[in-house]
Amino acid sequence: MSDAETTDRRTLSAESAAAVRAYAATHRERADRLAAALEDLARNGLPHAEDCTPWETVRDRRLAELATAAGAVGAGAAGAVETGRER
């Protein structure tokens, strides 16, 4: 960057800069895990279907985690997820 480019920028507070760095670190960690998984697939191939967790199970587990974390938005929403129908 040239000096002209840096002088037009606003300096972040120490707290804001720390938050941005933490955000970057989190996303870097996620990207590293994804890259490792993709490299494993490239090296070893796809796993057998019997060794995998069905996507519906993963989805339902994650929805249950989100509902617990949010304090269960409402019984109507939970019923729609369980039956696959909107209410």
Secondary structure, 3 states (H helix, E strand, C coil): CCHHHHHCCCCCCHHHHHHHHHHHHHHHHHHHHHHHHHHHHHHHCCCCHHHCCCHHHHHHHHHHHHHHHHCCCCHHHHHHHHHCCCC
